[in-house]
Amino acid sequence: MDPASSNPDPSNPAPSNVSRPNAAPPNAAPPNASPIRLEPWSEDDFGLLRAMNAPELMAHLGGPETEEALRKRHRRYVNLSAERTSTGRMFRIVLVPEEVAAGSIGFWEQTWDGELVYETGWTVLPGSQGRGVATAATRAVAALARAEHTHRHLHAFPSTADGPSNAVCRKAGFELRGECELEYPPGHPLHCNDWRLDLNAEVLPSA
């Protein structure tokens, strides 16, 4: 998904691409999860971004972007990863031991309900879905956001219609705060769930 820099209104977050459920421990590995590694987004990752622009992956986000919009997004991702100011970072998700790029994930600063927080979002390519990749990557990026010691909360905003992304939030230990109305992209209304992870909470050891 997208860093807030892709959205001109910092009070209006970009949604995540994917009664409160019982939250799984943040570090508990999902069954049959694929081992992953997060690598900083680089100039070489434009082809991956183009692959993630497929209609089936953008269905909850207003549809595929133009080539010009993709190039601007790629530049934002590269710039965000180059900055080491605790404002966030973008990553490519790499499958191990295959050493194959499976998608992207990141975290970035956002203002939500008057609080400066981190937001996260992800995209996983179709060939790597259903293997626990998104959940493993979300736990990994939460650990990186926690290590910044900057903001208490990490939010995700998947569409209410995006069942798999909402399941990722639940499995990664996020708390469902309720529903909200966003615009993403601008002018495209989107009904989302607001999921929140407390980065100050005790992290349980992996099972």
N, C-alpha and C positions, 0 to 999 in steps of 0.2 A: 504494500500500500504506500501511502505517500506522506512525506514529511510536511509539516505545516507551512514550510516555505512555498509549497505548491499552491497554497491557499492564501489569497491576499488578506483575508480577515482572520487574525490570529485567535479571535474568540469563537470561530466557527471551525471545528476540527474536521479533518478528513477522515471518513469512516474506514474501518478495518475491512480488508478483503478476506473476509471469509465470510410469584413466590420464589426465593433464591435457591438454586440447585445446591447440592452438597459439593463444596469445592475440594478438589484433590490437593494433596500436599504439593507445594510449588516445584519440588525437585523430584517428585515421584515419576519414574520413567513409564510411559505408556507401553502396554504389551506390544511386542514386535516392532518397537520404534527403530527407525533407521538411525545409525550414528551420523551425526552431522558436525560440520565445522563452519563457523562464521568467518568470512574474510571481508575486509573493508571494500566497499564499492570502488571500482577503479575505471579509468578511461576505457579499458578493454571490455567492459560489461554492457556496452550498448546493444550487442546482439541478444544478450539475455533479456534486456528490457523490451526489445522488439518481440521476442518470443512470448513474453508475458502480456503482450497487448492483444492477445487472441480474444475473439468475441466471447467464448465460454468463460474466460477468466475475468472479463470486464463487465459481465452481465449485471452485477449489482452496483456498478460504478459509472453508469451512463454510457457504456459502450466503448469500443476502441478509440484511442486518441490518434490524432493526425501525426505525420512524421515530424512536423515542426514542434508539436507539443511534446513528443517523445524526446527530441533532442534537448529541449529546455529542461525536461524532467531529469534526463541523464546528467546534465550540467549541475542541477541542484543536488543530485545524489553525490556526485563527485566532490562538489564543494563542501557539502555537509560532512563527508567522511574525512576531508582534509583538515577541517577545523577541529582543534582539540580544546574547546572552551566549555565543555559540559553541556553544549546545546543539543547534542545528539549525534547520531551516526547511522549510516546506511551500510548494509552488508549483502553480499551474495551468500546463499545457503549452498554448501558443498556437501554432497553425499560422501561418506567414508565407508569402505575403502575404495569405492568406485572413482572418486575424484571427479565427479560430474556435478555441474551446477544444477540445482533443483529449484531455485527461485530467489526471492529477496525478502529481507525483513529489515526493520530499523526502529529507532526511537528518536524522538525530537521533542523540543519544548512546545507547549501549547498552553493557552489560558482557558480554563474551564471552570465555570461557576465561581469566578473571581480568584481562582487559585492557579498559580503557575505549576504545571504538572508536566510529566512526560506522556507522550502518546506513542503507541506502536501500531504497526500494520504490516501485513505480509502478503506474498503471493507465492504459491507453489505450483510448478508446472504439472500438467495432467499426469505425465508418466511417473511422477514421484508422489502423487496423492494416495491417501489410504494406507500410509506406512508410518504414520506418527511424525512425519517430517516437520509439519507446521507447529505441532505441540512442542517438540524438542527445540526447535528454533526459537519459539516464544519464551520458553524457560531460559534459554541461553541469553537472549537479548534482555530479559528481565534482570538476570545476574549482572550484565554489563551496566544497565541503567542504575542498579543498586550500588555498584562499585563507584559511581560518580559522586555519591553522597551529596546530591544537590536537591532533588525533589522527593517528597515522600510517596507520591502516587504515580502509578503507570496506568493509563487508560487505553481501552480499545473500543472502537465504535463500529462493529459489524452491522450490516443490515439485518433487520429482524427476519428477513426472508432467507438469509444465508445460514442455513443450519450447520454446515461444517465449520464455519468460522466461529460461530457461537459455541460449538462443542469444544473447539480449541481453547477458547477463553476459560471455559469451565474446567477442562482437564489441566490447564496451566495454573489453576489456583486463583483466578480472578473472581471477584464478587460481582454479581449482577445488581446494579444500582437502580435500574429502571429503563424506560424507553425515552427516546428524544427525537426531535425533528432536526435534521441537518440539510444542507445543500451541498451536494458533491456529484459532479463538478458544479461550480456556481450556476444557479438557475435550474438545477436538477434536484427536486426534493427527494429526500431519502429518510425513511423511517428506520431508526437504528436502536440498538441496545447499547447502554453505557455500562461497560465492564471495568472494574477497578481492582488493581493489585496494590496492596500496601507494601512498599519497598522496605519499610522499617520493621515489618513483622518477622518473627523468628522463622528462619528457613530450615525446614526439616531435612534430615539426611536422605539421600536417594535410597529407594528400596533395593 
